[in-house]
Amino acid sequence: MTKVSKTFELYGKTYTLEAGELAKQATGAVLVKQGDTTMLMTVVVSKERKNYDFFPLTVDFNEKLYAAGRIPGGYLKREGRPTEKATLTARMIDRPIRPSFPDGFRNEVQIVATSLVTDQVNPFDVICTMGASLALTLGGVPFEGPLACVRIGRDRESGEFIVNPTYEERENSDLDLELAGTRDFISMVEAGADEVTEDDMLSAMALGQEAIGAFCDAQLSFVEEWERVNGPIQQKEYILDQPVPEVEERIFAHYDEMYAALSDADKLSRIAHVEELKERIRAEFTEEEQLAWEREIPVNLKKLEKKAMRTMVVETGERVDGRAADEIRPLMIKGDYLPLVHGSGLFQRGQTQVLSVLTLGMLNEAQRLDTIEPVEGKRYMHQYNFPPFCTGETGRIGAPKRREIGHGNLAERALLPMLPDEKDFPYAIRVVSEVMESNGSSSMASTCASCLALMDGGVPLKRPVSGIAMGLIQEEGKTVVLSDIQGIEDFLGDMDFKVTGTERGITALQMDNKATGLTFDILKTALEQAKQGRAFILDAMLEAVPGPASEMRPTAPRITSIEIPTEKIREVIGKGGETIRGIQDETGASVDIHEDGTVYVGGVGSSVDDAIARIRLITHEPEVGEEFEGRVVSIQPFGAFVSLTPSKDGLLHISRVAKGRVGKVEDVLNIGDEVKVKVIEVDERGKISLDRLDKPEAPEGSAAPGDDDGRGFGGRPRRESRDRGDRHGRGNGHSDRPRRPGDNGGRVPRRHHEA
């Protein structure tokens, strides 16, 4: 086997395909690059055929932090369970490839994507599908390829579409559309958008289809070069499950009974009728026949159910629950569903019910990401949970599965463009969607419920968002687009097309397509029908929750931002964080200081105001004419140093401590005394001179013989003051004035006396 490498340019980006050097024991292995971003795609097909009634495909994404020059966090210092991005990338590879295998393929297939290099310029995810497709081709595996995946962005200023944009180009894009399929049809769509219109989305998808064709041609060109160097690719022979006419004939004799069993609007009742019928049909086969046809019988029972359901739709125009094609199931919508939490919303459509709960926090509570992408974290977190009880089943509850991560990501993308800017609403936002019942379209129900929770919690959304799942039935030469599909229509239909958006446009899309006859006319019909459905649902949502609450819940933190000079950050933090910890412990507020001098203060009740007052006191620069009630912190022969702020002292000269001459400052003041003073001068070095406002009479006999009243040449008082920033132990240049035990060095403002 000789190494083959081919570099080509498409849509302004450079790509490389390479094979024949790495992972040669795999069924197929390809190195795929965009720029310097390098992914290794391997495919292994088991030699033995599995005794399953489904296609056993597994796709894994190995996210290696060395690819980005990073060392994993934690104690183990090695990669652990897949990150959310790794899971989403594996799903992106899986969804277009799975339907491309022939019916009856039962050999186990594992596709592994390994990140070798990420150049922090070019994303790594969409090129993986092209690499997996080429690895399958070089391995001689039968599938409907070649396949490719592309991303389409759109520049906000110019409106120009971009194929496979860089990370920087994506930052300035109002569209993030991923499509995968062959040169002839699209099988997978994922999108996040900032209120893009249906027409613009179709234009982007048309460009995506064209780009997919170009990347498929690039693979065919590589295959030609490979075969020129290494000879023809040997197509491997795999035994497929073959239809058994006798089994199909005997099972399809019960078509009318299946048709009748499916005509039930209640999901659990319908499932019970269908399963009862299936058991009766199985019982008609002898034990020997059931053993001989253990795969064929369940496969044909599924085909019978699928045929009856689809024929019902195209022949009668009615669905299994009696609805018309564009009819939405009954809605139940409630805001303010739970007490004490920061926001909540309940959304039910038919037998799908989701409760979403909002939690608000400080920005430093945002999710930190340990990933190979050039992102450090995210402020908005949406999580989706699908417990077994929501479908009336038992099962294990643990870490989220790939489906849960995918559905949560879709709802997150749907709402993200409508969240207020961080500067206007400085909160970390977490929404958790708990699926209480499920009969299709739970991800869209979670989008609607989460929008309700955000509005209930007073998050000032730009515009509310609703979502709907569309379906497609193509049977007997007829095509029907379905609105608000339920589980059976998703499972046995040709398309699951989820659309979310506002009254102005689309915010997210997700589509999985099984029909090769999907045209852009059908897509246009689906988008228009979805727009009408979204509007109907949104009107119902706004009847229940008219908009964002005018005030946040009392239990939610109130977060305020203030600006301080960057040179004061150190003073607010204090030595080893002592000062900022003291502020948080004493007020109960949380304080988050950013490098640009922005300080976010969060808490409930009066804690925010108290913490801000303390921070402003630390950073305040006293000015001439200001009055303070300060504490005497040091006494020298020439006067007393009075604490004005936690970081500033001023000198009250001996000549100004009392009316008349004073021989010793201690005759009038002691350390710890509180005095009312006024700033009379701040010199060019920041030294502060004070005058006492409540001067007492000088004690009799205090003035010593020859005392010059502290005045120097010209009769002017000598000015002596110092900045507490020069005190010992408080940073550079701190003074060594004596401090009594327990003295915190700060004045107590009149408005903040504490017990």
Secondary structure, DSSP 8 states (H G I E B T S, - for coil): ---EEEEEEETTEEEEEEESSS-TTSSEEEEEEETTEEEEEEEEEEEEE---SS--EEEEEE--GGGGT----TTT-S--S--HHHHHHHHHHHHHHGGGS-TTB-EEEEEEEEEEE--SSS-SSTHHHHHHHHHHHHTT---S---EEEEEEEETTT--EEES--HHHHHTEEEEEEEEE-SS-EEEEEEEEEEE-HHHHHHHHHHHHHHHHHHHHHHHHHHHHHHHHH---------B----HHHHHHHHTTHHHHHHHH--SSHHHHHHHHHHHHHHHHHTS-HHHHHHTTTHHHHHHHHHHHHHHHHHHHHHS--TTS--TT----EEEEES-SSSSSEEEEEEETTEEEEEEEEEE-GGGSEE--SSSS--EESEEEEEE--GGGGT------S--HHHHHHHHHHHHHHGGGS--TTTS--EEEEEEEEEE-SS-HHHHHHHHHHHHHHHTT---SS--EEEEEEEEEETTEEEEEES--HHHHHHSSEEEEEEE-SS-EEEEEEEE--TT--HHHHHHHHHHHHHHHHHHHHHHHHHS-SS-SS--TTS-EEEEEE--GGGHHHHH-GGGHHHHHHHHHH--EEEE-TTSEEEEEESTTHHHHHHHHHHHHH----TT-EEEEEEEEEETTEEEEEEETTEEEEEEGGGSSBS--S-GGGT--TT-EEEEEEEEE-TT--EEEEESS--B--TT-S-TT--TTB-GGG-B------GGGSTTSSTT-------TT--S----GGG---
